[in-house]
Amino acid sequence: VALLSGCVYYNTFFLAKKNYRQAEKIREKAGGDVLPGDAAAKYEKAIEKCQKVLTYYPDSKYVDDALFLLGMCYVRTGDYTKALRKFNELLTNYPESEFAEDARYWRNVCLYYGGKEDLAVDSLKALAEQDPKRAEEAMFMIGELAYQKKNYIEAKSAFLDFLREFPKSSLVGKAHLRLGQIEWHFEEYTAAAEHLEKVKEGDVPVEDFFTAQKLLIQCYIKIGRLDDADALIKKLLKDETYAKHWPELELLSGDVLYARGRRQEAMDIWNSLIDRYPKTAVAAWAYYKLGEAYYDIGDLQKALEMFTTASKTGDDPEVKELARKRKEQIEKMLQYKDIIKNSDSPHDVVKAQLSLAELYLTELNQPDSAISAYQQILEKYPNDSLAPKAAYSLGWVWANKKKNYDKADTIFAELLKKYPNSDYAAGAAEYFKSRGGSLDSLASKNVEYYFVKAEEFWLTYGYLDSALYYYQLVIDSFPNSQWTPKAMAARAEILADMGRVEEAKQLYAKISERFPGTPYDSLAKVRLGRAKVEVARRTKKPTSGERHYASADSSKNSSTQPDTIRGTIDNLPRAPRPIKRILLFYPEQEWSSRLQGKKVRIKIKIDPFGKVTDAQLLMSCGNPVIDEAALMAVKKAEFDPSQIDITLFNRWMLIEIPVTKPARASDWDMQ
C-alpha cells in the first residue's frame, strides 16, 4: 500500500512538472509580453496537480518541489499574491530546500508587483552582489520589473546599468528591445531606433524580434527615414517566418505612403485590408487609421464613423480603447461646434468655445487650435464672465506648451489690466513672480496683488512684520473680498508664531463671527479648542501651522487633531479620481477596527501629464505609519489630464484616501 501511495503522488507530481515544462516551452518560443492561451492552460493543469500533492500527500518528499512549482505557475499567470504565499510557505517550512534560493529570488519579483518596489530592488541588488551566478539575471530583472510596472525612468536606468555590466549577456538583445520601447514611450524616436537596430535576429525569440522590427519601422516613419522604413517592410514581407504578420506590415506600408503625402494610396491599402481581413484586429487598425485620415482632412462625421467601427471590431484591446477615446473626443467636438454655431446665448457659446479649447489642449495635444479658440473668446466676448479664464489659459499655453514667454508676458499683463478683480489675476501675479519679476513693477495693485505680496513676505522671505502689514491691507481695503477670511486666518497664524497668542485668539473669534459655517470658521474653532475632532492614537509635538489655542481648562475636556493651515484656508479643489485605484501597503499590526471609515487627507500637485509632482499630508487618519503609506502611494498615482481644469495644473488639490485593512500584509512583509 505504501509503495502504491508513493507511486500515486510521484505520478501526480510528474504530471504537474510535465505540464509546467510544456507551458514554459510555449511561452519561451512565443516571446512577447502576452501569455499564449495554450501556455496558460498548461500552467493551470500544473497548478491542479501540485495542489493535489499538497492536499493528499502533505508528508511526501515532493512537498517543497510542489510549493516551488506552484509558486512559479502563479508567477507566470500573473497571480503574484498567491505566488508570494507559496514561496513564503516554502521558505518557512523548508529553509534548507534546494529550491530555497530560487524561492527568495522569485519572492522579490512578487514583492515588486505587490507595491514593495524599494525592498524588492534592494534585495535583488544584494542578491547580485552575493551570488555571481545570479547577478546577470537579477540585474536584468530589476529593469524588467520596472518596465512591466511602467516605471520607465527606473527601467531605463536599470537596463543601461545591465548593458554596462554584462555586455556579452544573452539578454542584451532583450535589454535593447526594452530600451527602444521606453524611448518610444518618451517620444525619443531617434534614440529608440538606435536601440532597436541592435536587436539581432536569433538573439531574442521570434515574436520579440518582430516586435523590435515593427517598432523600428514606426520610428523610421516618425523621424522621416521613409526609405529605410520601406526597405525593412519589403524585407520582412519576403520572409516566410513572419507570414502571419504580413497584414500588419501592409498597415505600416500605408503609414509610409501617408507620410509621403500619398493619402489616397494609403487609404486604398487600409480599405483593402478591411475587405480581406474583416472582423480582425488588422481590420480594426485599418478603420482607426482611416479615422485619423478623415480627421486630418476635417471630415469629422466620417472620422466618427471609422472610429466607432474600429471600437467594435476584432479583439485587440489597444486599438479598441484608442478608437473609443477618439470616438468620444469627436462626439464632444461636434457637440461643442454645434452649440457655437447655433446657440442664441453668448455665454453658452463662450462655455462651448472654452470646452473645445481644453479638448484641443488636454486630449488632442493641439495647442495651436487651443490658442485660436481662446483668442476667439477674447476677441468676440471680452466682457463675458469666462473671459478672464480664457486669458489665463491662453497665457498658460504660450508659457508652458509653446515656451514663448514674451507672448505669455504680454497676455498675463493684459489680464491684470483688463480683469484686475477676477480670480485669475492672482495666477497672473504668481506667473510674474515665478519669472523673477518684481510684483511692485506690475501696473495693477488689487486685492490679489496685496495677498500674493503678503504670502511672498511670509512664506518666501520670512518677513513677518511685512506680511502682517499686507494681510491687514487686504482686510481693511477689501472687506467683502473672498481673500479677506484667508488673510485673517494667515494673519492669526503669524501672530501665534510671534508669540502673540491672545491677539491670534481674538482674530480667530472674529473669523467665526464674520464667516460662520465656512471652512475658516471650522479652522478658527479648531484653533480655539471649540471643535470636537478625533484624538490621534499616536501624538506628536505640534509644529508651526499645527496648533490650537484652547485654554488649560478646555484642553482637559477635549483633544484636537492638528490641522494644516495652508490646506484649510485655501479651500482646496478636489482632485479627480486617479486612473488606477490607490492601494495602501503597511504592516498589518498597524490596523485596528477604529480606523475603519477614516481617511488620510493629502494635498497634491498634478502636472499636465497627469503625474503627481508634490504631495503633503493635511490631516492624519490617526496613525502616522498609515499616513506615510498613503503619501507614498499618492506620489505614484497617475491622473487623466483631460479631467483637470487647465488652471489647476501644478496647483494644490485635495485627495482623500480611505483607510482599508491591508490584504495579507504578513505575506508581503515576511523577511
N, C-alpha and C positions, 0 to 999 in steps of 0.2 A: 504493500500500500504506500509506504514511504517513497519507494522508488517511483511508483506511478505518479504520486503527487509531485515529485521533483521533475519528472518529465513534463507534466502539465504546465507548471509555472515557467519551466525553461522554454517550452514551445510558445507560451504566451508572450514572454519577453522577446524571443527570437522574432516573432511576427511584428512586434512593436518596432524592433530595431530595423527589420527589413523595410517596413513602410516608411520609416524615417529616412533611411538611406535613399530610397527611391524618390522621396519628396525632395531631398537635398539635390539629387542629380537633376531633377526637373527644374528646380529653382536656379541652380548654378548655370545650367545650359541656357535658360531663358534670359538671364540677366535682367536689367531694367529694375524699376522700383516698384512694380506691381506684381504681387504674388500670383502665379498662374493658378487657375482653378483646380487643375488636376493635382498640383502640388499641395494645395490646401486640403484636398480630400485625403491625401495620403497622411498628412500630419494629423488629421482628425482620427484616422484609423489607429495611428501610433498612440495618440492620447488615450483612446479607448482601451487599448491593450495594456498600456502602462498602468492605468487606473485599476484594471483587473488584478495585476500583480500586487499593487499596494493594498487592495481591498481584501483579496482572498489569500494572499500569501505574504503577510506582513513580516514573517520571520525568515524569508528566503534570503539567499546571498545576493540576489539581484535587486534588492530594495534601493540601494544607493544608485545603482545603474538606472533604475526606473525613474527615480526622482530627478536625476540629471536630464535624462532623455525627455521626460515630461516638461521640465523647465525649458528645454531648448525648443520643443514643439510650440509652447506658448510664446516664446520669443519670436519664432518665425511667423506665427499667425497674428502677432501684434498685441497679445494679451499680457502686458508686462506686469500687471499686478499679480496675476496667477503665477507667472514665471518666477517672480521675486519670492513668493511664498515657498515654492518648491526648492529654490536654491537655498533659502534660509533653513528649511527643514533638513536639507542635506548637510549643511554646514553645522547645524546644531546637533544633529543626531549621529552624523558620521564625519567628524572633523578630520579623520585620518584617511578618508576615502581617496582613491586615485583620481576622483573627479572634483576634489575639493578646490584645487587651484583654478580649474576651468569654471567652477561654480562662482568663485569670487570674481573672476573676470566678467562673466555674463551678468552677475548681480549688479555690477557697476553700470552696465548698459541699462538695466531695468531702473536703477536709481535715477539715471539721467532722464528717462522718459517719464518718470514719476515726479519730476519737478526738482530733484536734488542735483541740479547740474554741477554746482561747485564741488560738492562732495564726490560725485562720480568722476569728474575730470581730475581732481586731486588724487583720487585712488588709482586711476589709470596711469597718471604720470609716475606715481610711486611704483606701480607695477612695472612700468617700462624701465625704471632705474634698477629695480631689484632683480628682475628676471630678463636677461638679454634675449632669451628665446622668444619672449612675448613682446618685446619692445616695439618691434615693427608693427605688429597687429594692434597693439594698444594705442600707439601714436596715430595710426590711421583711423581707428575707431573714435578717437576724440573729435576728429574732423567730421566723420560720418554722422555721429550723433548730433552734433551741432547743425549739420546740414539738414538732417531729417526733421529737426525741430524748427527749421527756418531761422536759426540764429546765424545768418550768413556771414556777418563780420567775424564772429568767433570761428566759424568753419573755415573761412579763407585763411586766417592766421594759422590755424592748426594744419591745414593741408600744405601750406608753404613751408612750415616747420618740418613736416613729414618729408617733403621733397628734398630739403637740405640735409636731413639726417639719413635718408635712405634712397639715394638717387638711383640705385640699381634694383630696387624692390619690384616684385611682380605686381605691386599695387600702384605703381607710378602712373600707368595709363588711366586707372580709375580716378586717381587724385587729379589729374589734368582734366578729366571729364567734369568732375565736381567743380573745379575752379572755373572752367568755362561756363557751367550753368550758373555759378554765383555771379560772375561778371556780367552775364546776360541779364540776370535779375537786376543788377545795378545799372543797366543800360550802358555798360562799358564794352561796346561791341568789338572794338579792335583788340582789347585785352582778352576778351572771350575767345576770339578767333585764334590768337596766339597759343592759348592752352589747348584748344580743340584740335589744332593742327598737329599736336604732339601725341594724340591718341592714335596708336598704330593698330592696324588690323592684326588680330591674333593675340594682342596684349590684353584684351578685355573680351568678355562674351560677345557673341554676335549682336544681340539686341543693344548692348551698351555701345558697341561700335557704330551701329546705325544711328542711335540717339545722338552720338557725337557728330556724325556726318550731317545729319539733318539740321542740327543746331548750327553747325559751321556754315551751311548754305544760308540759313537765315541771317547769320552775322554778316556774311558777304553781301547780302542784299541790303542790309542796314547801312553798311559803310561804303556802298557804291561799287563793290567789286563784282559787278554783274557777270562779267565774262568768266570769272572764277566760279561763281555760283552755277552758271550754265554748264560749265565743263564738268563739275562734280556731279550734277544731276544726271548728265548723259552717261558718265562713267558708271554710276550706280544702277542706271536703267539697263545696262548691258550685263550686269552681274546677276545670275540666277539665284545667288544666295539671298538676295534681297527682293525676290519676286513678289512676296506678299506685301511689300512696302511700296511697290511701284505706283499705286494710286496716290500715295502721299507725296511722292516725288513729282507727279504730274501737277498736284496742287501747287507745289513750290515753283514749278516751271511757269505757272500762271502768275505767281508773285513776281518773278523776274520780268516777265513781259509787262506787267502793270508798272513796275519800277522804271521800265524803259519808256513809259508813256504810251504803250500799245494796249490801251484799256479794253477795247472791243475783243482783241485776240485773247486776252486773259479771261474775259468773261465767257467767251466761247468755250475755253478749256473747262472752266468750272461748271458750265451748263452741261457739257458732255459727261463730266464725272457724275453729275446728278442722274443723268439718264442711264449710265452704265452701272452705277453702284447705288441704286435707290435704297433708302431707309438704313444706310450705313453711317458710320462716323465720318467717312470721307465725304459723303453727300452733305452731312451737317456742316462740315468745314467749308464746303463749296458754297452752300447757302450763306454762311456767315461772311465769306469774302465778297460775295455778290452784294450783301447788305452794306458792307463798307464802301464798295464801289458806288452804289446808288446814293449813299450818304454824301460821298465826295462831290457828286455832281448836283447835289441839292434836291434829289427826288426822295423826300422823307417818307412818303407813303409806300413807295416800292421798297425802300430800305426796311421799313417796319415789317412789311410782308416777308422779306427774306429772313430777318432776324427771328420773327415769330416761328417760321417753318424750321429754322435751324434749332430752335429751342425744343422742338418736338421730335427731332429726327435722330436716329442712331442711339448709341449707348455710351458715348464719350461724355463724362460729366463735365470736363473742362469746357468744351465748346458749348454745351447746353447752358452752363452757367454764364459764360461770356455773352451768349446770344440773349439770354433772359435779361441781363443787365442792360444791354444795348437796346432791347425792345422797350424796357421801362423808361430809359432815358429819352428815346424818341417820342414815346407817348407823352411824357411830361413836356417835351419841347413843343409838340404840336398843340398841347393844351394851352401853354403859355402864349404861343404865337396867335392862337385863336382869340384869346382874351385881349391881347394887344391890338389886334385888328378890328375886333367887333364890339368891345365893351364901350358903354356910354359913360362909365365912371373913370375920370382921370386917375384917381387914387388906385383903383383896381388895375389900371394899365401899368402904373408905376410898380405895384407889387409884383405883377407878372413879369415885367421887364427885369426887376431885381432878381426874381427867382430864376429867370432864364440866364442872367449873367452868372449867378452862382453855380448853375448847372454846367455852363461852359467851363468855369474855373475849377470846380472841385471834382467833377466827374469826367469831363471830356478833355481836360488839360488843353483848353483852347483859350489862353489868356488874351489873345488879340480880340477874339469875339466877345469876351467878357468886358474888355475895355470899351469896345464900341457900344455895348448895351448900357454900361454905366454912364457913358458920355451922353447918350440919348436922353437919359433921365435928367441929367443936369442941364442940358440944353432946352428941353421941352417942358420940364416940370420942376424948375428950380425952387418953387415955393412949397412943394409937397413935403409932408412930414417925414418922408423916407429919403428925401434928397441928401440930408447930411450923411446918412448911412451909405448912399451911393458914392458920395465924395470920399468918405473914408475908405471904402472898398477899392475905389479907383486908385487912390494913393498907395494903398497896400499892395495892389497888383504891380504897379510901377516899381515899388521898392523891392518887393520880395520875389516876384516872378521875372520881371524884366531887368532888374538891377539898374534901373535908370533913376538915380537918386535926385538928379536935377529936376526931372519931371515930378517925382514924388514930393520934393520940397515945395514946388510951385502949387501942387494940388492941396497939400496939407495947410500951407499958408492961406490959400484961398478959403479953405474950410473954416479956419479960425476967424477969418474976416467976415464971411457970409453967415456962418452959423455958430456964433460965439457961445450961445446958451444951450446948444444941443449936447446930448450925451457923448457925441463923438469928438467934441472939441478937446476933451481931456486926452483922448487917444492921440490926437494930432500933437498935443503938447508933449506927450510921452515920446512920440516919434522924434521930435526935435531934440529932446533930452538925450535919447539913445544915440542920436547923430553927433552929440557933443556940442550942440548949440546951447547958448545961454537962454533960459526961459525969459530973462529980462529983455532980450532982444526982440521978443515977439510983440507984434503990434497990439494984440488983443489982451487986455487984462480983465478976465472974467472970473467967475466962481471956480471954474476948473483950473485956471491958472494959479489961483491962490492955494487951492487944495493940493495940486501937484507940487507947488513950491514948498508947502509945509511938509509933505511927505519926503521931498528931496532933503530938506534940512534934518528931518528926524531919522529917516532910515538910511540915507546915504552918507551924510556927514556927521550925524550925531549932535547937531547944534540944537539943543532942546529949547533954549530961550527963543531962538528964531522960529522954530517950528510952532511953539505956543503962540507967537505973535501972528503968524499967518493963519493958523486954525481959528484964532479969535476974529480975524478979519472976515473969514467965511461966516462965522456965527453972527457977527454984528451986521455985516453988509448984505448978507443974503439969507435972512431968517427963514424964508419959505423954500429954500433950495433943498433938493434931495441930498446934497452934500452936507447939510448942516448937522444932522444927527451923527454922521460919520466923523465930522470934525470935532463934535462934542465928546464922542467916545474916545477918539485918539488923544484929545487934549487931557481928558481924565486919566488916561493911561500914562501919559508923560508926567503929569503931576505926581502920580503914585511912584513912578520911577525916581523922581526927585525927592521923595520922602514927604511930600505934601499930601498926605493921605486924607486929611479932613476936607481939603478942597476937592480932591477926587471924589469923595463920597457925596459932597454937595452937588457936584456936577452930574453924577450918575442919578441922583434923586431928581434933578431937573429933567434928565433924559426920560425917566419913567413917567414924569408928569406931562411932558410935552408930546411924547411919542408912544402912548400906551398901545400895547398889543403888537408892537413891531419887534423885529429881531434886536433892535437896540435896547428896547425895554427889557427883553429877556436877558441880554448881556448885563444890563445895569442891576437887575435883580440877583444875578449870579454873583456879581462883584460885591453887592451889599449883603449877600448871605440870606436873601429872602426866598430864593428859589429852591425847590426840592429837586435835587439831582442825585444820580446814582453814586454810591460810595465805591471807589476803586478798590479792588481786592488787594492790589499792591500799590502803595502810595509812594510818591516821590516828592522831593522838595520842589515847590512851585518855582518856575523861572519867570523872567520878565514876560509879561503877556499871559501869565497863567496864575491869577490871583483871585481872592475875594477879600472884601473889606468889612466883613461882619464883626460885630463886637465880640468880646470874650464870652459874654453870656450866650449870645445866639449860636456861637460855634459849638457849645455843648449840646445843643439840641438838633443841630443839622450839620451835615457834612457836605462838601461840594466837590465835584469833579472839575478840575480846571478846564477852562475853555480857552481857545486861542483867539486873541482879539482880531487878528487880521482876517481870519476866515469868517468870523461872526459879523464884524461891522461892514464887510464888503458885500454881504448878502449874495453869496456866490451863485452863479447859474449852475444848473445840473449838467454834468457830463452825460453824453449819450451812452447807451448800452455798449459794452465792448463787443468786438466781433466774436470772441470766444469767452465762455463763462470763466470768471476768475476763481481759481481753486486755491485754497489755503492749505499749506503743509506745515504742521507744527507737532511737537511731541504730544501724544495722546494724554499724558498725565496733566497737561495744562487745561484740558477740557473739564467743564463742570456743567451740570444742567442749568445752573444760574445764568450761564451765558447764552442759552437758547433764546433766539429772537433779538439779541443785541447786535449792534452794528459798529464797525470801525469807520469813522468819517475822515476822509482824506481829501486834501485839495491837490489838484494836478494841473499840469500844463500839457497841452497836446499840440504837436506841430502839424503843418499842412499835409504830412504823410501819414497821420494817424498814430504816430509814436509818442509815448509819454516822455517828456524831456525833464520833468521835475515833479516831485511828489513830497508832500509834507503832511504829517499827522495833525488833524484838527481836534478830534475827540476820541478818546480811548474807549474800547469796549469794556475796560476794567481789567485787562490782562496785557501787560506790555509785551509778552512773548508773542501773543496772537497779533497785537498791533504791528509788531515788526514783520511778522509773516505776511500780513495784509499789505504793508508798504512794499515788500519785496515783490509780491505778486502783481500789484498795481503797476509797478515800474516796467514789468514785462508785457503788460496788456497792450493790445492794439485796437484802434477805433476806426470806423468808417468816416473819412474826412467829409463825405457828402452830407453827413448827419450833423455837421458842426457849422454854425454861423461863422462866416469868414472873419468877423470882428473878434471872435473868441479864440482864434488860433494863438498859441503861446500866451494865453491869459489864464488866470486861475479859474478852475471849475471844481465843483464838488462831486465826489463819488462816494457812495455808501456801500460798504462790503458787509453783507450779513455773516455772522459768525456761525459756522456749522461744525459739527463733530467731524474730525478727520477720519477718512476711511482707512482702517487697518494701518494706523500710523506706526505701530510697532514693527510692521514689515519693512517700512521704508527707513526706519531709524536704527535697525539692527547693525551693530558694528562687526 
